[in-house]
Amino acid sequence: MKLDYVGRLGKRENRECVYKFVPPNDQRDSIFGQWLNRDEALNRESVSVMNNIVLTTPVSDTTPIDISQTVKLPRWKILLPKAGKD
């Protein structure tokens, strides 16, 4: 994970460094896309057993998690890019 230094916040006694997340530029999206295509092709070829399963109790997550755009660590602050923006 690459972080670019943005600056510092706060007074000298309680100063925090601010870093911005830099997404990797190493073609991993292309590799993940190839894996996804492979997995989808395998799923189309495999026999589904879900048609034989009856769920009487809905399955759901317990509590939604709100992920803010800023992750604050002790004495560090990391700014994450908003979804869909560069």
Sequence and secondary structure as in RCSB ss.txt:
>XXXX:A:sequence
MKLDYVGRLGKRENRECVYKFVPPNDQRDSIFGQWLNRDEALNRESVSVMNNIVLTTPVSDTTPIDISQTVKLPR
WKILLPKAGKD
>XXXX:A:secstr
 EEEEEEEES GGG EEEEEEE   SSHHHHHHHHHHHHHHHHHHS   GGG   SS    SS     SEEEETT
EEEE   TT  
